[in-house]
Amino acid sequence: MTSLDPAGVYDNGSWAVFSNIYQGLLTFEPGSPVPKPDAAESCAFTSSALTAYRCRVRGGLTFSNGHPLTAKAVKRSFDRILRISDPLGPAPLFANLDSVEARGP
C-alpha cells in the first residue's frame, strides 16, 4: 500500500484496499473476465469501431460526504487521473483516451 489516492497509484496492495473502499463504474465477479456494471447502470460500446464507450451512472448513489454521484463527478475523476498523470498510477492505462464527456447531471 503506497497511497490512498486512486489517481496516483496502481500497485496491487493499494488496489486491494481500494476495491474494499471505493466503488467503480464496473466490477468483475470472481473468476469472470467480463466486467459488469457496479456504480454504472449500464455500459457498452456505442460504435462498431469500438472507439466510444458509454456508461450511465446508476441513480441514488452518494459519496461519503452525501454528495450525489453524477456523470460530471465521474468525468472529474477521469480528468484528475489524466491531470496528475503519475507514471505509477492508472494514467498510462488511459493513454489512448481522447476525451471524457458528461451527458447529464
Buried (B, 14 or more C-beta within 10 A) or exposed (E): EEBEBBBBBBEEEBBEBBEEEBBBBEBEEEEEEEBEBBBBEEBEEEEEEEEEEEBBBBEEBEEEEEEEBBBBBBBBBBBBBBEEEBEEBBBEEEEEEEEBEBEEE
